[in-house]
């Protein structure tokens, strides 16, 4: 089967890698190359990555999607760097190191590494999973633990939308739903729901299951300029994941007070 991956960034390249491992012939195209996302090809399907994560047009076998999504979702891969996530990272970095000047720095992995070599910046954040798959792990100078810099809410989790009344599609999606990631995302989104932040609000959250029916949720808010960092956490049963998130969000909202993000 021939699959076209639209986008040559980290997500596109790693998606292409995973598809090739499952025997697909893959073509990677830059965005803006004239091929619309979701376009169909006579000799196969199209897989692309929109804002919510990878999705497939008709023609891509469900068995292939299942293998791909289960493989990646179980790792909670954190591959995307976009304006919303960059805001959260930048604010946390300013809180820890107010002496660092943050510059606009975009592009795929090779472009970013080239910019580093050219002195455009002294450092950049890149996904370790993507670097490993690209065979570039040797360029890593430091690995940040989640406790050092919380990811954005549901970062790295793949989301697929369908109509509530489309039972057939929901049945297909249930087969590729990764239960642990689903639970973790419910906790993280519960926190976000109570904070009612915009797509550019620096909010971080990470839920981790302990494998014994329990879950720990860490959350934070910080102003865009790095001031006023506040953190909290909850521990409890996975059955209460969403309620834990909402409770943590209510606490942060109460502590932050009105106008917290108006900087």
C-alpha positions as CSV (number, residue, x, y, z in Angstrom):
1,X,0.0,0.0,0.0
2,X,1.2,3.5,-0.8
3,X,0.6,6.1,1.9
4,X,1.3,9.9,1.6
5,X,2.3,11.7,4.8
6,X,1.7,15.4,4.6
7,X,4.2,17.4,6.7
8,X,8.0,16.7,7.0
9,X,8.4,17.8,10.6
10,X,9.1,15.5,13.5
11,X,5.5,14.0,13.6
12,X,5.5,13.5,9.8
13,X,8.8,11.7,9.8
14,X,8.1,9.5,12.8
15,X,4.7,8.6,11.4
16,X,6.3,7.7,8.1
17,X,8.8,5.5,10.0
18,X,6.1,3.7,11.9
19,X,4.1,3.1,8.7
20,X,7.2,1.7,6.9
21,X,7.7,-0.7,9.8
22,X,4.3,-2.1,8.8
23,X,5.2,-2.6,5.2
24,X,3.8,0.5,3.6
25,X,5.4,2.4,0.8
26,X,5.5,6.0,2.1
27,X,6.0,9.4,0.5
28,X,6.6,12.4,2.7
29,X,5.4,15.8,1.4
30,X,6.0,19.3,2.8
31,X,2.9,21.2,3.8
32,X,1.8,23.6,1.1
33,X,3.0,21.2,-1.7
34,X,-0.4,21.4,-3.3
35,X,-1.9,18.1,-1.9
36,X,-4.8,18.8,0.3
37,X,-5.1,16.9,3.6
38,X,-7.5,14.0,3.3
39,X,-7.0,13.8,-0.5
40,X,-7.5,10.2,-1.8
41,X,-5.2,8.4,-4.1
42,X,-6.2,5.6,-6.5
43,X,-3.4,3.3,-5.2
44,X,-3.9,3.7,-1.5
45,X,-4.9,6.0,1.3
46,X,-3.6,9.2,2.8
47,X,-2.5,9.7,6.3
48,X,-1.9,13.2,7.6
49,X,-1.5,15.0,10.9
50,X,-3.8,17.8,11.8
51,X,-3.9,19.7,15.1
52,X,-5.4,16.9,17.1
53,X,-2.9,14.3,15.9
54,X,-2.6,11.6,13.1
55,X,-5.8,10.6,11.3
56,X,-6.4,8.4,8.2
57,X,-8.6,8.8,5.2
58,X,-10.6,5.8,3.9
59,X,-8.3,3.2,2.4
60,X,-5.9,2.9,5.3
61,X,-6.6,-0.5,6.9
62,X,-7.9,-0.5,10.5
63,X,-5.4,-3.2,11.4
64,X,-2.6,-0.8,10.5
65,X,-4.1,2.0,12.5
66,X,-4.5,-0.2,15.5
67,X,-0.9,-1.3,15.4
68,X,0.4,2.3,14.9
69,X,-1.8,4.0,17.5
70,X,-1.3,1.3,20.2
71,X,2.4,1.4,19.7
72,X,2.6,5.2,20.0
73,X,-0.1,5.9,22.5
74,X,1.4,3.4,25.0
75,X,4.6,5.5,25.0
76,X,2.7,8.8,25.4
77,X,5.0,10.3,22.8
78,X,5.4,14.0,23.0
79,X,6.2,15.1,19.5
80,X,4.5,18.3,18.7
81,X,5.9,21.8,19.3
82,X,3.3,24.4,18.3
83,X,2.5,28.0,19.5
84,X,0.3,26.8,22.3
85,X,2.8,24.3,23.7
86,X,5.7,26.8,23.1
87,X,3.9,29.3,25.3
88,X,3.7,26.8,28.2
89,X,7.3,25.8,27.9
90,X,8.5,29.4,27.5
91,X,6.6,30.5,30.6
92,X,8.0,27.7,32.7
93,X,11.5,28.4,31.4
94,X,11.2,32.1,32.3
95,X,10.1,31.1,35.8
96,X,13.2,28.9,36.3
97,X,15.7,31.1,34.3
98,X,14.6,34.7,33.9
99,X,18.0,35.5,32.6
100,X,17.5,33.5,29.4
101,X,16.3,35.3,26.3
102,X,13.7,33.3,24.3
103,X,13.7,33.8,20.5
104,X,11.3,32.7,17.7
105,X,12.6,29.3,16.6
106,X,10.7,27.1,14.2
107,X,11.2,24.4,11.6
108,X,11.7,20.7,11.4
109,X,14.5,18.9,13.3
110,X,17.2,19.5,10.6
111,X,16.3,23.1,10.3
112,X,16.5,23.7,14.1
113,X,19.8,21.9,14.3
114,X,21.2,24.0,11.4
115,X,20.0,27.2,13.2
116,X,21.8,26.1,16.3
117,X,25.0,25.6,14.3
118,X,24.6,29.0,12.8
119,X,24.3,30.6,16.2
120,X,20.6,31.7,15.9
121,X,20.1,30.3,19.4
122,X,22.2,28.4,22.0
123,X,19.6,25.7,22.7
124,X,16.2,24.3,21.6
125,X,13.7,21.8,22.8
126,X,13.2,18.7,20.7
127,X,11.3,15.5,21.3
128,X,13.6,12.7,22.4
129,X,11.4,10.1,20.8
130,X,11.6,11.8,17.4
131,X,15.3,12.2,17.6
132,X,15.8,8.5,18.4
133,X,13.7,7.5,15.4
134,X,15.6,9.8,13.2
135,X,18.9,8.4,14.4
136,X,19.9,11.8,15.9
137,X,19.9,11.0,19.6
138,X,23.6,11.9,19.8
139,X,22.8,15.6,19.5
140,X,21.0,15.6,22.9
141,X,22.9,17.5,25.6
142,X,20.3,17.2,28.3
143,X,17.0,15.3,29.0
144,X,14.3,17.2,30.9
145,X,12.1,15.1,33.2
146,X,8.4,15.8,33.3
147,X,8.9,17.1,36.9
148,X,11.2,19.7,35.6
149,X,8.9,21.0,32.9
150,X,5.3,19.8,32.8
151,X,3.8,19.2,29.3
152,X,0.7,20.9,28.1
153,X,-2.7,19.2,28.8
154,X,-3.0,16.0,26.8
155,X,0.2,16.7,24.9
156,X,1.2,13.8,22.7
157,X,-2.2,12.0,23.0
158,X,-3.8,11.2,19.7
159,X,-7.4,12.3,19.4
160,X,-10.0,11.2,16.7
161,X,-13.4,12.8,16.4
162,X,-16.6,11.1,15.2
163,X,-20.3,11.7,15.4
164,X,-22.0,10.5,18.6
165,X,-24.6,8.6,16.5
166,X,-22.0,6.9,14.3
167,X,-22.0,3.5,16.1
168,X,-19.9,1.7,13.4
169,X,-17.1,4.3,13.6
170,X,-17.2,4.4,17.4
171,X,-16.8,0.6,17.4
172,X,-13.7,0.8,15.2
173,X,-12.3,3.6,17.4
174,X,-12.9,1.5,20.6
175,X,-10.6,-1.1,19.2
176,X,-7.7,1.3,19.0
177,X,-8.5,3.3,22.2
178,X,-5.5,3.1,24.6
179,X,-7.2,2.8,28.0
180,X,-4.4,4.2,30.2
181,X,-3.9,7.3,27.9
182,X,-7.7,7.8,27.8
183,X,-7.8,7.9,31.6
184,X,-4.8,10.2,31.9
185,X,-6.2,12.6,29.4
186,X,-9.5,12.7,31.2
187,X,-7.7,13.8,34.4
188,X,-5.6,16.4,32.6
189,X,-8.6,17.8,30.7
190,X,-10.6,18.0,33.9
191,X,-8.0,20.4,35.2
192,X,-8.1,22.5,32.1
193,X,-11.9,22.6,32.1
194,X,-12.0,24.3,35.5
195,X,-9.2,26.8,34.6
196,X,-10.9,27.7,31.3
197,X,-7.7,28.8,29.8
198,X,-7.2,29.8,26.1
199,X,-5.0,27.9,23.7
200,X,-2.1,30.3,24.6
201,X,-2.5,30.1,28.4
202,X,0.5,28.6,30.1
203,X,-1.1,25.6,31.8
204,X,0.7,22.3,32.4
205,X,-0.6,18.9,33.5
206,X,0.6,15.3,33.6
207,X,-1.3,12.3,34.8
208,X,0.6,9.1,35.4
209,X,-1.1,5.7,36.3
210,X,0.7,3.5,38.8
211,X,-0.5,0.2,37.3
212,X,-2.3,-0.7,40.5
213,X,-5.5,1.2,39.9
214,X,-4.2,4.5,41.1
215,X,-3.2,7.8,39.4
216,X,-1.1,10.9,40.2
217,X,-1.9,14.2,38.6
218,X,0.5,17.1,38.6
219,X,-0.7,20.5,37.4
220,X,0.6,24.1,37.2
221,X,-0.3,27.6,36.0
222,X,2.2,30.4,35.3
223,X,1.9,33.8,33.8
224,X,3.4,34.2,30.3
225,X,6.2,36.3,31.7
226,X,7.2,33.5,34.1
227,X,5.9,35.0,37.3
228,X,3.4,33.6,39.7
229,X,4.1,29.9,39.2
230,X,1.7,27.8,41.1
231,X,1.6,24.0,41.3
232,X,-0.6,21.3,42.8
233,X,-1.1,17.5,42.6
234,X,-3.7,14.9,43.3
235,X,-3.5,11.2,44.0
236,X,-6.4,8.8,43.9
237,X,-8.2,6.0,42.0
238,X,-8.4,6.0,38.2
239,X,-12.1,5.8,38.5
240,X,-12.0,9.4,39.9
241,X,-9.5,10.7,37.3
242,X,-11.8,13.4,35.9
243,X,-13.0,14.5,39.3
244,X,-9.4,14.8,40.5
245,X,-8.6,17.0,37.6
246,X,-11.5,19.3,38.2
247,X,-10.7,19.6,41.9
248,X,-7.0,20.4,41.1
249,X,-8.2,23.0,38.6
250,X,-10.5,24.6,41.0
251,X,-7.7,24.9,43.6
252,X,-5.4,26.6,41.1
253,X,-8.1,28.9,39.9
254,X,-8.9,29.9,43.5
255,X,-5.3,30.5,44.3
256,X,-4.6,32.5,41.1
257,X,-7.5,34.8,41.6
258,X,-9.2,37.1,39.0
259,X,-7.0,38.6,36.3
260,X,-4.1,36.2,36.9
261,X,-3.2,35.8,33.2
262,X,-3.7,39.5,32.4
263,X,0.0,40.4,32.0
